[in-house]
């Protein structure tokens, strides 16, 4: 018979490494507009699930989806511009 034991010491041994680094916090801050747009899209989709579909719900979802796409485009353009050294050749 195998006994199940806790591994509390192994988990808490790395407690200083649990906090995010400054670089990770900066990356989260950079992605925050895309994250908030995705939350708004989910909110619009969840709201429309509780009642029969109507034109206002469809418009709200469409606008939220466009905001998500716009935020992702801005994020990808920003990261692509940051990774390209130099200008156009």
LUMBAPA-189475 format. One line per 3 residues: number of its first residue (from 1); their letters; for each residue x, y, z of N, C-alpha, C. Coordinates in Angstrom, 3 decimals, always signed. Example, Ala and Ser with C-alpha at 12.3 -4.5 7.8 and 13.67 -1.06 7.14 Angstrom:
BEGIN
1) as) +13.190:-5.690:+7.800:+12.300:-4.500:+7.800:+13.200:-3.300:+7.800 ~ +12.850:-2.250:+7.080:+13.670:-1.060:+7.140:+12.900:+0.030:+7.870
end
This chain:
BEGIN
1) xxx) +0.845:-1.165:+0.000:+0.000:+0.000:+0.000:+0.902:+1.243:+0.000 ~ +0.632:+2.173:-0.900:+1.377:+3.435:-0.952:+0.636:+4.499:-0.166 ~ +1.377:+5.215:+0.640:+0.779:+6.278:+1.427:+0.951:+7.602:+0.698
4) xxx) -0.070:+8.419:+0.758:-0.003:+9.751:+0.166:+0.476:+10.712:+1.243 ~ +1.530:+11.430:+0.941:+2.071:+12.386:+1.901:+2.061:+13.764:+1.273 ~ +2.094:+14.752:+2.095:+2.110:+16.119:+1.585:+3.520:+16.520:+1.208
7) xxx) +3.613:+17.434:+0.306:+4.911:+17.945:-0.131:+4.988:+19.440:+0.165 ~ +4.480:+19.799:+1.328:+4.419:+21.210:+1.695:+5.795:+21.851:+1.723 ~ +6.775:+21.165:+2.235:+8.109:+21.746:+2.311:+8.681:+21.993:+0.921
10) xxx) +8.438:+21.096:-0.002:+8.953:+21.282:-1.356:+8.274:+22.456:-2.047 ~ +6.996:+22.659:-1.789:+6.277:+23.755:-2.421:+6.673:+25.090:-1.814 ~ +6.752:+25.156:-0.505:+7.060:+26.430:+0.139:+8.548:+26.757:+0.112
13) xxx) +9.375:+25.829:-0.336:+10.803:+26.110:-0.394:+11.122:+27.154:-1.453 ~ +10.243:+27.304:-2.445:+10.490:+28.256:-3.532:+9.631:+29.503:-3.400 ~ +9.233:+29.860:-2.200:+8.343:+30.996:-1.976:+8.855:+32.303:-2.567
16) xxx) +10.149:+32.639:-2.514:+10.587:+33.898:-3.127:+10.405:+33.926:-4.639 ~ +10.370:+32.774:-5.293:+10.227:+32.730:-6.740:+8.776:+32.778:-7.193 ~ +7.841:+32.808:-6.260:+6.438:+32.803:-6.621:+6.002:+34.167:-7.165
19) xxx) +6.536:+35.238:-6.651:+6.152:+36.576:-7.084:+6.631:+36.825:-8.510 ~ +5.833:+37.544:-9.318:+6.257:+37.834:-10.688:+7.420:+38.830:-10.701 ~ +8.256:+38.698:-11.692:+9.384:+39.616:-11.836:+8.895:+40.924:-12.438
22) xxx) +9.758:+41.921:-12.451:+9.407:+43.211:-13.050:+9.126:+43.061:-14.537 ~ +9.882:+42.209:-15.211:+9.667:+41.989:-16.642:+8.305:+41.345:-16.892 ~ +7.907:+40.402:-16.037:+6.596:+39.771:-16.188:+5.468:+40.768:-15.932
25) xxx) +5.635:+41.628:-14.941:+4.637:+42.654:-14.661:+4.528:+43.640:-15.818 ~ +5.657:+43.995:-16.427:+5.642:+44.886:-17.589:+4.932:+44.236:-18.771 ~ +5.145:+42.935:-18.957:+4.477:+42.221:-20.047:+2.966:+42.175:-19.811
28) xxx) +2.559:+41.979:-18.574:+1.130:+41.975:-18.254:+0.540:+43.358:-18.502 ~ +1.251:+44.384:-18.100:+0.781:+45.753:-18.308:+0.657:+46.065:-19.801 ~ +1.572:+45.558:-20.584:+1.539:+45.765:-22.029:+0.338:+45.065:-22.657
31) xxx) -0.019:+43.906:-22.147:-1.124:+43.122:-22.689:-2.478:+43.478:-22.072 ~ -2.513:+44.386:-21.113:-3.747:+44.687:-20.396:-4.883:+45.166:-21.303 ~ -4.672:+46.018:-22.313:-5.804:+46.391:-23.170:-6.428:+45.192:-23.880
34) xxx) -5.623:+44.254:-24.329:-6.153:+43.059:-24.980:-6.902:+42.180:-23.975 ~ -6.402:+42.097:-22.768:-7.058:+41.297:-21.727:-8.421:+41.902:-21.381 ~ -8.468:+43.212:-21.198:-9.728:+43.871:-20.849:-10.736:+43.778:-21.987
37) xxx) -10.271:+43.870:-23.224:-11.172:+43.725:-24.368:-11.748:+42.310:-24.423 ~ -10.933:+41.313:-24.123:-11.421:+39.930:-24.113:-12.433:+39.721:-22.989 ~ -12.222:+40.359:-21.857:-13.183:+40.267:-20.751:-14.508:+40.907:-21.158
40) xxx) -14.460:+42.046:-21.841:-15.685:+42.690:-22.312:-16.425:+41.806:-23.313 ~ -15.689:+41.127:-24.188:-16.315:+40.221:-25.147:-17.007:+39.070:-24.421 ~ -16.324:+38.480:-23.458:-16.940:+37.397:-22.682:-18.180:+37.883:-21.939
43) xxx) -18.117:+39.084:-21.403:-19.262:+39.645:-20.696:-20.445:+39.807:-21.647 ~ -20.184:+40.299:-22.854:-21.256:+40.467:-23.836:-21.831:+39.116:-24.245 ~ -20.989:+38.122:-24.418:-21.473:+36.801:-24.803:-22.283:+36.150:-23.689
46) xxx) -21.822:+36.283:-22.459:-22.544:+35.699:-21.327:-23.884:+36.396:-21.131 ~ -23.909:+37.709:-21.291:-25.154:+38.453:-21.139:-26.178:+38.020:-22.175 ~ -25.730:+37.771:-23.393:-26.674:+37.398:-24.447:-27.168:+35.958:-24.303
49) xxx) -26.526:+35.166:-23.487:-26.959:+33.784:-23.295:-28.196:+33.690:-22.408 ~ -28.452:+34.693:-21.588:-29.539:+34.644:-20.614:-30.904:+35.011:-21.189 ~ -30.936:+35.498:-22.420:-32.203:+35.928:-23.006:-32.192:+35.651:-24.506
52) xxx) -33.331:+35.764:-25.121:-33.372:+35.543:-26.576:-32.501:+36.578:-27.312 ~ -31.901:+36.136:-28.392:-31.004:+37.021:-29.146:-31.789:+38.177:-29.764 ~ -31.199:+39.361:-29.695:-31.790:+40.525:-30.353:-30.675:+41.322:-31.019
55) xxx) -31.048:+42.343:-31.734:-30.090:+43.120:-32.512:-29.095:+43.863:-31.613 ~ -29.533:+44.343:-30.476:-28.635:+45.074:-29.586:-27.548:+44.162:-29.021 ~ -27.900:+42.941:-28.661:-26.898:+41.990:-28.175:-25.904:+41.643:-29.276
58) xxx) -26.411:+41.428:-30.478:-25.522:+41.115:-31.597:-24.565:+42.266:-31.867 ~ -25.062:+43.493:-31.788:-24.215:+44.668:-32.008:-23.169:+44.802:-30.900 ~ -23.584:+44.535:-29.667:-22.639:+44.616:-28.539:-21.526:+43.581:-28.687
61) xxx) -21.879:+42.360:-29.087:-20.870:+41.314:-29.289:-19.951:+41.680:-30.444 ~ -20.540:+42.169:-31.536:-19.730:+42.547:-32.696:-18.725:+43.652:-32.339 ~ -19.181:+44.658:-31.611:-18.277:+45.746:-31.209:-17.195:+45.254:-30.256
64) xxx) -17.574:+44.386:-29.334:-16.585:+43.840:-28.404:-15.564:+42.991:-29.153 ~ -16.016:+42.200:-30.126:-15.093:+41.396:-30.928:-14.138:+42.289:-31.721 ~ -14.650:+43.395:-32.251:-13.783:+44.331:-32.976:-12.755:+44.978:-32.056
67) xxx) -13.156:+45.267:-30.813:-12.191:+45.826:-29.856:-11.097:+44.818:-29.521 ~ -11.463:+43.537:-29.409:-10.468:+42.493:-29.151:-9.486:+42.414:-30.315 ~ -10.006:+42.385:-31.530:-9.134:+42.300:-32.698:-8.227:+43.521:-32.807
70) xxx) -8.772:+44.688:-32.518:-7.967:+45.914:-32.571:-6.862:+45.898:-31.515 ~ -7.195:+45.470:-30.303:-6.194:+45.420:-29.230:-5.103:+44.406:-29.552 ~ -5.499:+43.248:-30.110:-4.496:+42.244:-30.483:-3.611:+42.739:-31.616
73) xxx) -4.211:+43.447:-32.582:-3.423:+43.995:-33.687:-2.402:+45.016:-33.170 ~ -2.843:+45.892:-32.298:-1.923:+46.886:-31.736:-0.803:+46.218:-30.953 ~ -1.145:+45.186:-30.206:-0.149:+44.472:-29.424:+0.856:+43.768:-30.330
76) xxx) +0.372:+43.121:-31.374:+1.299:+42.419:-32.268:+2.146:+43.396:-33.064 ~ +1.579:+44.519:-33.471:+2.377:+45.524:-34.181:+3.431:+46.133:-33.269 ~ +3.075:+46.350:-32.015:+4.022:+46.910:-31.064:+5.173:+45.936:-30.802
79) xxx) +4.851:+44.657:-30.632:+5.909:+43.675:-30.368:+6.729:+43.411:-31.616 ~ +6.125:+43.481:-32.808:+6.883:+43.279:-34.044:+7.829:+44.450:-34.276 ~ +7.383:+45.662:-33.976:+8.239:+46.829:-34.161:+9.388:+46.831:-33.166
82) xxx) +9.147:+46.292:-31.978:+10.196:+46.260:-30.962:+11.249:+45.197:-31.279 ~ +10.864:+44.152:-32.023:+11.805:+43.072:-32.272:+12.636:+43.272:-33.537 ~ +12.265:+44.249:-34.366:+12.990:+44.480:-35.612:+14.078:+45.508:-35.372
85) xxx) +15.351:+45.126:-35.441:+16.412:+46.108:-35.271:+16.620:+46.909:-36.558 ~ +16.803:+48.192:-36.427:+17.047:+49.018:-37.599:+15.766:+49.357:-38.331 ~ +15.906:+50.059:-39.426:+14.745:+50.475:-40.207:+14.613:+49.666:-41.466
88) xx) +13.842:+50.230:-42.381:+13.629:+49.543:-43.662:+14.892:+49.624:-44.491 ~ +15.163:+48.575:-45.224:+16.385:+48.536:-46.024:+16.127:+48.889:-47.449
end
